[in-house]
Amino acid sequence: MIVLFALNAILAASGVVFAVLAALRPSALAGDGAEGVGVHFYARMYAAKAVPFGVLAAVVPFLATGAVPGVCLLCAAVSQAVDAAIGFGRRDMRQAGGSVVAAVAHAVVAALIW
């Protein structure tokens, strides 16, 4: 079980890193032409959601059990699933694949905690 918690934490931390990278330099993840005020605005909005969820998803399994951490992880799983859907819609399999793996890990750890 500790291996799943560690994998969950690694995936969550990776999401935080990518969110910060996107906020600082959107073209690094979105590709060429992803510059401008609007792109930076939405990248920062994405990071404002992804960073707290990522931190919660990484830390909560090690600190608590029961419904509250389970709900936090399920929210993180749903957020990653939506990110995956966006990735599939853009035909960006790197984004979609990573988000699917993270969503599954968050959901599995949530089920184990409950």
N, C-alpha and C positions, 0 to 999 in steps of 0.2 A: 504494500500500500504506500509506503514511503517513496517508492520509485515513481508512482503515479503523481504523488504530490510534488515531487521534484520536477518531473516532466511538465506538469501544469505550471509550476513557477517559472521554468525556463521559457515556455511558450508565452506566458503572460509578460515576462520581462522583454522578450523579443518584440512583442506588440508595442510595448512602451517605447523601445528604441526606434522602431519604424515610425511611430506616431511623431516622436520628436524630430526625427529626420525629415518627415514630410512637412512638419511645421516650419522647419528652418530652411529647407530647400525642396520645394514640391517637385521640381523637375527631376530630382534624383529617383523618385518613385513613379511619377506619372508620365515621364518621358519628355521629349522635346516639345516645346510649345506650351508647357505648363508653367507659364510665368504670368505675372500681372497681379493687380490688386485683388481681384476676385478669387484667383487661385490661392493666393496666400491666405486670404480671409477664410476660405473653406478648409484649407489644410489646418489652420489653427483651430477652427471649430472642431474638426475631426480629432485633433490632439487633445482638446479640452475634454472630450468624451473618452478617448482611448486610454489616456494616461491614468486617470483615476480607476477605471475599470481594470486596467492591467495591474496596477498596484494592489487593488483589492483581491483580484484573482490569484496573484502570486502569494500574498501574505495570509489571507484569511484561513486557508486550510491548515496552516501550522498553528493558528492561535485559538480557534474555536470550533465547536461542533454544533449541530442542530440546524434549525430552520433559517436563521439569519445568514450565516455564511453560505448555506445552500442556495438561498435566494440570490445572494450576491454573485455566486458562481453561475447560476442560471441566467442572470442578466448579462454577465460577461459572455456566456455561450451564445445567447440570442444576438448580442452585438456582433460577435464574430461571424455568426451565420449570415447576418445581413451584409457584412463586409464581403463574405464569400459570394453571395448573390450578386453584389455589385461587380466583383471580379469576374464572375462567369459572364455577366452581361457585357463586360468590356473585352471578353475573351483574354483576360489576363490570368493565366493559369497559376502563375507564381502567387499572386495575391489570393486567388480563390483557394488554392491548395493549402497554403499556410493557414488561412482563416478556417477552413474546414477542420484541419487537424486541431487547431486551438479550440474551436467550438466543441468538438468531441471530447477533448481532454477536460475542459471546464465542466461539461455536462456529466461526465463519468465521475469526476471528483465530487461534484455536487451530490450525486446519487450515493456515493460512498460516505459522505459526511452525514447525510440524512439518515 
